[in-house]
Amino acid sequence: MAAARPTIAYLIEPRFPGGTSAAVAQELAVAKTLGDVRVHAVSSAMFPGRAVAPVLEDALDRLGLSLIWDAPEISADAVILHNPAFLKFDTAMATRVLTKHLIVVTHENFVRPGGAEGFDVRHCLDLIDRDSLALQKSLAPISAHNRDTVQSWLSRHSQARWGVLPEDWHNICDFELTAPTDTPRVRRGRHSRPGFEKFPSLDVLDACFPATAEANVLLGADLLLPDGSIRPHWTMFPFQGVEVERYFEMIDFMVYFTGSTWRESFGRVLAEGIAAGKLVISDPQTAATFHGAVVEASPDQVDGIIAGYLREPARYVADVARAQEALGRFAPISFRDVLGRALWMDAQGAA
């Protein structure tokens, strides 16, 4: 007799504007191939209203899934909670979870550069633990760096009830690939959701986006637009102020650095840049997630790297094509294997 399909319940804050919602949107399609999926939304104190992130809303419509708001109880073979940081302003989770395996996907780094906590991790995990009855409770890091921060935090706190999945719960990077241009120009850009932590200092931005460049396009620059720091040689758009496809048409090099107290846990925007046919440059720690597909650099090296590619456009084409091939390790089939093993692992399977 064929084994029954497992029931899989997602527990999410669907109003996240950035990578969390995009990652969940890609993941739901894969989960539906393995089990019967339900999607539960939480009205956390982090966001007002009920405006679901557009990328997630589109995915739910395409997959024929309904969003169930604030169910008093969730029962399923596996419950997957994405990004526990959404609970940092709440005093209770308000939803009771009953499951064989509770998987908490740790989109936010538990520890920031310098050692400070990324958010009140204990508070969020305690809220989840208090309202969950599960045979197994696992944290699911999304990258090697994210895993390091989770393990670092756990080493300093007594949290024996939480295991850590042995494989990275990586973002699915299933993008349509655009071939790179064979005539790259000095057109630079960066994009991310707005936030002080997402943007580096003005000195770093000046080094990466100088007046000598043909174009400097900053998407998600909401915090820079209203003040006196505007540079006339920067073309700035607020978050979602221009279609991402149009943004990528305006650049050939995506240069991505963040604030000194912040590091990406995965860096989905870098994968988007690679898929769009752009040469992507970032700091070594962020680039490491992509196993050579992102050029490692410090801000003062960016000019020289770009100049080198302009002298050798064939190398630009070859390196972008190689980077796009490397995205295959984040393909849906790869994540399907990760999810499948997590769904059927026994209580001794967590590392």
Secondary structure, 3 states (H helix, E strand, C coil): CCCCCCEEEEEECCCCCCHHHHHHHHHHHHHHHHCEEEEEECCCCCCCCCCCCHHHHHHHHHHCCCEEECCCEEEEEEEEEECHHHHCCCCCCCCEEEEEEEEEEECCCCECCCCCECCCHHHHHHHHHHCEEEEEEEEEECCHHHHHHHHHHHHHCCCCCCEECCCCCCCCCCCCCCCCCCCCCCEEEEECCCCCCCCCCHHHHHHHCCCCCCEEEEECCCCCCCCCCCCCCCEEECCCCCCHHHHHHCCCEEEECCCCCCCCCCCHHHHHHHHCCCEEEECHHHHHHHCCCCEECCHHHHHHHHHHHHHCHHHHHHHHHHHHHHHHHHCHHHHHHHHHHHHHCCCCCCC
